[in-house]
Amino acid sequence: QVQLVESGGGLVQPGGSLRLSCAASGDIFSINAMGWYRQAPGEERDMVASVTSGGSTNYADSVKGRFTISRDNAKNTLYLQMNSLKPEDTAIYYCNAHIRRYHYSRFYSEYWGQGTQVTVSS
């Protein structure tokens, strides 16, 4: 089994900061791309930021310059530093990872965390 467990969400005032973490555990041989997605009520789940195993990053236009994605490959952990938060950043944030479970596995499978709530409000 593979588990992705997010942490670090909460309530923050506009302009504040939060740091999300996502720890991957279980039968993991290697992890390819990882990313953060978010879903606001009544909206679709959208990509926020992604990072490859080599460290290349990609961001949604709405968070560029405010959010920073990073990963610790030794710990199988993904991070999202969120600064200058706005009310429109309010959503459930989900961790996503493409994982190869065994050395003999031919393909990477996609896994999702359970989500962590981020609320930006005064």
C-alpha positions as a LaTeX table, in Angstrom:
\begin{tabular}{lrrr}
\hline
Residue & $x$ (\AA) & $y$ (\AA) & $z$ (\AA) \\
\hline
Gln1 & 0.00 & 0.00 & 0.00 \\
Val2 & 0.96 & 3.62 & $-0.53$ \\
Gln3 & $-0.24$ & 6.54 & 1.57 \\
Leu4 & 0.06 & 10.26 & 1.04 \\
Val5 & $-0.62$ & 12.25 & 4.20 \\
Glu6 & $-0.95$ & 16.03 & 4.06 \\
Ser7 & $-0.53$ & 18.38 & 6.99 \\
Gly8 & $-0.15$ & 22.07 & 7.68 \\
Gly9 & $-3.52$ & 23.44 & 6.63 \\
Gly10 & $-5.56$ & 25.80 & 8.75 \\
Leu11 & $-7.06$ & 29.24 & 9.09 \\
Val12 & $-4.91$ & 32.24 & 8.24 \\
Gln13 & $-5.55$ & 35.94 & 7.70 \\
Pro14 & $-5.09$ & 37.53 & 4.28 \\
Gly15 & $-1.42$ & 38.26 & 3.70 \\
Gly16 & $-0.36$ & 35.44 & 5.97 \\
Ser17 & 1.64 & 32.29 & 5.28 \\
Leu18 & 1.22 & 28.55 & 5.61 \\
Arg19 & 3.45 & 25.61 & 4.82 \\
Leu20 & 1.88 & 22.38 & 3.65 \\
Ser21 & 3.63 & 19.02 & 3.85 \\
Cys22 & 2.86 & 15.71 & 2.20 \\
Ala23 & 4.59 & 12.55 & 3.37 \\
Ala24 & 4.53 & 9.48 & 1.13 \\
Ser25 & 4.90 & 6.10 & 2.80 \\
Gly26 & 4.47 & 2.42 & 2.09 \\
Asp27 & 5.80 & 0.30 & $-0.75$ \\
Ile28 & 7.74 & 2.91 & $-2.72$ \\
Phe29 & 10.60 & 2.21 & $-5.09$ \\
Ser30 & 10.71 & 5.63 & $-6.73$ \\
Ile31 & 8.62 & 8.77 & $-7.11$ \\
Asn32 & 8.40 & 10.71 & $-10.33$ \\
Ala33 & 6.43 & 13.95 & $-10.50$ \\
Met34 & 4.67 & 15.30 & $-7.42$ \\
Gly35 & 2.24 & 18.14 & $-7.16$ \\
Trp36 & $-0.31$ & 20.13 & $-5.24$ \\
Tyr37 & $-3.87$ & 20.59 & $-6.41$ \\
Arg38 & $-6.74$ & 22.48 & $-4.84$ \\
Gln39 & $-10.51$ & 22.40 & $-5.00$ \\
Ala40 & $-12.80$ & 25.14 & $-3.80$ \\
Pro41 & $-16.52$ & 24.47 & $-3.13$ \\
Gly42 & $-18.40$ & 24.08 & $-6.39$ \\
Glu43 & $-15.20$ & 24.22 & $-8.42$ \\
Glu44 & $-13.07$ & 21.68 & $-10.23$ \\
Arg45 & $-9.79$ & 20.43 & $-8.83$ \\
Asp46 & $-6.98$ & 22.49 & $-10.34$ \\
Met47 & $-3.22$ & 22.15 & $-10.38$ \\
Val48 & $-1.43$ & 24.61 & $-8.11$ \\
Ala49 & 2.19 & 23.56 & $-8.51$ \\
Ser50 & 4.22 & 20.55 & $-9.57$ \\
Val51 & 7.81 & 19.39 & $-9.33$ \\
Thr52 & 9.66 & 16.65 & $-11.19$ \\
Ser53 & 12.07 & 14.21 & $-9.60$ \\
Gly54 & 14.85 & 16.39 & $-10.97$ \\
Gly55 & 13.49 & 19.53 & $-9.37$ \\
Ser56 & 11.86 & 21.31 & $-12.30$ \\
Thr57 & 8.82 & 23.24 & $-11.16$ \\
Asn58 & 5.61 & 24.52 & $-12.68$ \\
Tyr59 & 3.05 & 26.88 & $-11.16$ \\
Ala60 & $-0.45$ & 28.04 & $-11.87$ \\
Asp61 & $-0.45$ & 31.69 & $-12.91$ \\
Ser62 & $-2.57$ & 32.61 & $-9.89$ \\
Val63 & 0.13 & 31.54 & $-7.42$ \\
Lys64 & 3.35 & 32.47 & $-9.22$ \\
Gly65 & 5.59 & 34.59 & $-7.02$ \\
Arg66 & 3.63 & 33.69 & $-3.88$ \\
Phe67 & 3.89 & 29.88 & $-3.58$ \\
Thr68 & 6.99 & 27.71 & $-3.66$ \\
Ile69 & 6.94 & 23.96 & $-4.17$ \\
Ser70 & 9.81 & 21.77 & $-3.04$ \\
Arg71 & 10.53 & 18.14 & $-2.24$ \\
Asp72 & 12.88 & 16.11 & $-0.11$ \\
Asn73 & 13.54 & 12.94 & $-2.08$ \\
Ala74 & 15.32 & 11.26 & 0.83 \\
Lys75 & 12.21 & 11.66 & 2.97 \\
Asn76 & 9.64 & 11.16 & 0.19 \\
Thr77 & 8.10 & 14.43 & 1.29 \\
Leu78 & 6.57 & 17.27 & $-0.68$ \\
Tyr79 & 6.15 & 20.85 & 0.55 \\
Leu80 & 4.23 & 23.93 & $-0.46$ \\
Gln81 & 5.23 & 27.26 & 1.06 \\
Met82 & 2.34 & 29.66 & 0.63 \\
Asn83 & 2.95 & 33.37 & 1.21 \\
Ser84 & 0.80 & 36.47 & 0.71 \\
Leu85 & $-2.31$ & 34.34 & 0.96 \\
Lys86 & $-5.57$ & 35.68 & $-0.44$ \\
Pro87 & $-9.18$ & 34.73 & 0.31 \\
Glu88 & $-9.38$ & 33.17 & $-3.16$ \\
Asp89 & $-6.72$ & 30.67 & $-2.10$ \\
Thr90 & $-9.29$ & 29.09 & 0.22 \\
Ala91 & $-9.73$ & 25.46 & $-0.80$ \\
Ile92 & $-8.94$ & 21.88 & 0.06 \\
Tyr93 & $-5.37$ & 21.20 & $-1.00$ \\
Tyr94 & $-4.47$ & 17.74 & $-2.27$ \\
Cys95 & $-1.10$ & 16.11 & $-2.70$ \\
Asn96 & $-0.48$ & 14.08 & $-5.84$ \\
Ala97 & 2.38 & 11.73 & $-6.67$ \\
His98 & 3.36 & 9.34 & $-9.44$ \\
Ile99 & 4.89 & 6.34 & $-7.72$ \\
Arg100 & 6.62 & 3.18 & $-8.84$ \\
Arg101 & 6.08 & 0.67 & $-6.07$ \\
Tyr102 & 8.59 & $-2.06$ & $-6.87$ \\
His103 & 11.83 & $-2.33$ & $-8.84$ \\
Tyr104 & 10.09 & $-4.65$ & $-11.28$ \\
Ser105 & 7.12 & $-2.32$ & $-11.77$ \\
Arg106 & 6.90 & $-1.12$ & $-15.35$ \\
Phe107 & 4.78 & 1.94 & $-14.76$ \\
Tyr108 & 4.18 & 4.76 & $-12.34$ \\
Ser109 & 0.74 & 4.89 & $-10.72$ \\
Glu110 & $-0.98$ & 8.04 & $-9.55$ \\
Tyr111 & $-1.84$ & 8.53 & $-5.89$ \\
Trp112 & $-3.74$ & 11.22 & $-3.99$ \\
Gly113 & $-3.76$ & 12.35 & $-0.39$ \\
Gln114 & $-6.92$ & 12.91 & 1.60 \\
Gly115 & $-6.65$ & 16.70 & 1.44 \\
Thr116 & $-6.07$ & 19.48 & 3.94 \\
Gln117 & $-8.27$ & 22.54 & 4.33 \\
Val118 & $-6.78$ & 25.99 & 3.85 \\
Thr119 & $-9.00$ & 28.92 & 4.77 \\
Val120 & $-7.90$ & 32.51 & 4.23 \\
Ser121 & $-10.18$ & 34.91 & 6.06 \\
Ser122 & $-10.09$ & 37.87 & 8.40 \\
\hline
\end{tabular}
